[in-house]
Amino acid sequence: MTTLATSAPSYQIEPSKGWVALRLRELWSYRELLYFLTWRDIKVRYKQTALGSLWAVLQPLLTMVVFSLFFGRLAKVPSDGIPYPIFSFAALVPWTMFAYGLTQSSTSLVTSANLIKKIYFPRLVIPIASVLSALVDFTIAFVVLLVMMAVYHITPTMNALWLPALVLLALVTSLGVGLWLCALNVQYRDVEIRPALPDTILDVRHTDCLPK
């Protein structure tokens, strides 16, 4: 009597050569994983902080105060007739999103090494999740910007219609540069970008932060 044993399929992952296809269809099939990783990054960032999501406002707000004091009051840098707090904060909001997305995506593969070794999924998901998590801080800070504009009685012009394109450009740029840096950071730790605040350091071991 003989029995037929069926073995589980095995996959062998090899490094690619030359130009690599993005495989957007495969990436779309793992969209739920992308959502969970993005949500994990957001929860881990604010899990053990006393101020929580207020860091998204405080970081550009405090920088705005410094810019307004030194460049607006002391250096007398012109702001095209716009109040200097609005002039500087409007630029700091997208810049903070870009800087955070670049910082997190550049170290995303190294911090997620344990996850990469265990299961297979498109590796592009990890840096994309790091960049998308910056949208939460941008949204919070942008609401504060709208409140400040209302206080100063400033009405947005038709140029505000370019805002979605600006946000998309900032995200794509931070992801593009972050992909180069995260690949280099796997082999050379010299290219690691340190985050500006200690609460922005993410750790894949916080698996309890995943949505249930």
C-alpha positions in Angstrom: 0.0 0.0 0.0 1.5 3.3 -1.0 0.4 6.8 -0.1 0.9 9.9 -2.1 2.2 12.8 -0.1 1.6 16.3 -1.5 4.2 18.8 -0.6 3.5 22.5 -0.2 4.7 24.7 -3.1 8.0 26.4 -2.5 9.1 29.8 -3.9 12.7 31.0 -4.4 13.2 34.7 -4.4 16.2 35.9 -6.4 17.6 39.4 -6.8 16.4 41.1 -9.9 18.7 42.5 -12.6 18.4 45.5 -14.8 15.2 47.5 -15.0 12.6 46.1 -12.6 8.9 46.1 -13.3 6.7 47.7 -10.6 4.1 44.9 -10.8 1.3 47.2 -9.9 -1.3 44.4 -10.3 0.5 42.4 -7.6 0.8 45.5 -5.5 -3.0 46.0 -5.8 -3.7 42.5 -4.7 -1.8 43.3 -1.4 -3.7 46.6 -0.8 -5.1 45.3 2.5 -1.6 44.7 3.8 -0.7 48.2 2.7 -3.5 49.5 4.7 -2.6 47.5 7.8 1.1 48.5 7.6 0.1 52.2 7.2 -2.2 52.0 10.2 0.5 50.2 12.2 3.0 53.0 11.5 0.5 55.6 12.6 -0.4 53.8 15.9 3.2 53.0 16.7 4.3 56.5 16.3 1.8 58.0 18.8 1.4 55.0 21.1 3.8 56.0 23.8 3.8 59.8 23.4 2.2 62.1 25.9 1.0 64.6 23.3 -0.1 62.1 20.7 -1.1 63.6 17.4 -0.3 67.1 18.7 3.2 66.4 17.5 1.9 66.8 14.0 1.0 70.4 14.8 3.8 71.3 17.3 6.7 70.4 15.0 5.8 72.8 12.2 4.2 75.3 14.6 7.4 75.7 16.7 9.5 76.0 13.6 7.1 78.7 12.4 7.6 80.6 15.6 11.4 80.5 15.1 11.2 81.5 11.4 8.8 84.4 12.3 11.1 85.7 15.0 14.5 85.4 13.3 13.6 85.9 9.6 10.4 88.0 10.0 11.3 90.3 12.9 15.1 90.4 13.0 16.2 89.7 9.4 13.2 91.5 7.9 12.8 88.9 5.1 9.9 90.0 2.8 6.8 87.8 2.7 5.0 89.4 -0.2 2.5 91.2 2.0 1.4 88.0 3.7 1.6 87.7 7.5 4.9 85.9 8.2 3.3 83.1 10.4 1.1 82.2 7.5 3.9 82.6 5.0 6.2 80.2 6.8 3.6 77.7 8.1 2.1 77.2 4.6 5.6 76.1 3.4 6.4 74.1 6.5 3.3 71.9 6.3 4.1 70.1 3.0 7.9 70.2 3.8 7.3 68.4 7.1 5.2 65.7 5.2 8.0 65.3 2.7 10.7 65.1 5.3 8.9 62.6 7.4 8.0 60.4 4.4 11.6 60.4 3.2 13.0 59.7 6.7 10.7 56.7 7.4 10.9 55.2 3.9 14.7 55.3 3.9 14.9 53.1 7.0 11.7 51.0 6.3 13.3 47.9 5.0 15.9 47.7 7.8 13.2 48.2 10.5 11.0 45.6 8.9 13.7 43.0 8.3 12.0 40.4 10.6 8.7 40.7 8.6 10.5 40.4 5.3 12.2 37.2 6.3 9.0 35.5 7.4 6.5 35.9 4.6 6.4 37.0 0.9 4.8 40.1 -0.2 5.8 43.0 -2.6 8.6 44.7 -0.9 7.4 48.0 -2.3 4.5 47.9 0.2 6.8 48.8 3.1 8.2 52.1 1.9 4.8 53.1 0.4 3.2 52.5 3.8 5.8 54.7 5.5 5.1 57.5 3.1 1.3 57.3 3.3 1.4 57.5 7.1 2.7 61.1 6.6 -0.7 62.1 5.2 -2.2 62.0 8.7 0.2 64.6 10.0 -0.3 66.7 6.9 -4.1 66.6 7.3 -3.9 67.7 10.9 -1.4 70.5 10.2 -3.4 71.6 7.2 -6.5 72.1 9.3 -4.5 74.3 11.7 -3.3 76.3 8.6 -6.9 76.9 7.6 -7.8 78.1 11.1 -4.8 80.4 11.1 -5.9 81.8 7.7 -9.4 82.4 9.0 -7.9 84.3 12.0 -5.8 86.5 9.7 -8.8 86.9 7.3 -6.9 85.5 4.4 -9.0 83.9 1.6 -7.4 81.2 -0.6 -7.0 82.1 -4.3 -7.6 79.9 -7.3 -4.0 78.7 -6.9 -5.3 76.4 -4.1 -6.7 74.1 -6.8 -3.1 73.0 -7.3 -2.9 71.7 -3.8 -3.7 68.0 -4.6 -1.0 68.0 -7.3 1.5 69.5 -4.8 0.7 66.8 -2.2 0.9 64.1 -4.8 4.3 65.5 -6.0 5.6 65.6 -2.5 4.6 62.0 -1.8 6.0 60.7 -5.0 9.2 62.5 -4.6 9.7 61.4 -1.0 8.9 57.8 -2.1 11.3 57.9 -5.1 14.2 59.2 -3.1 13.3 56.9 -0.2 13.4 53.8 -2.4 17.0 54.6 -3.4 18.0 55.3 0.2 16.3 52.3 1.7 18.0 50.0 -0.8 21.4 51.5 0.0 20.6 51.5 3.7 20.2 47.7 3.6 23.9 47.3 2.8 25.4 50.6 3.9 24.1 52.1 7.2 25.9 55.3 6.4 23.0 56.6 4.4 20.5 56.2 7.3 18.5 59.4 7.9 17.9 60.0 11.6 14.4 61.3 12.4 14.1 64.7 13.9 12.0 63.5 16.9 12.4 60.3 18.9 8.7 59.5 18.7 9.0 59.0 14.9 11.1 55.8 15.3 9.1 52.8 14.2 9.6 49.2 15.2 8.1 46.2 13.4 8.1 44.3 16.7 5.1 46.3 17.9 2.7 43.7 16.3 0.1 44.5 18.9 -0.5 47.8 17.1 -2.0 46.1 14.1 -5.8 46.5 13.8 -7.8 43.6 15.0 
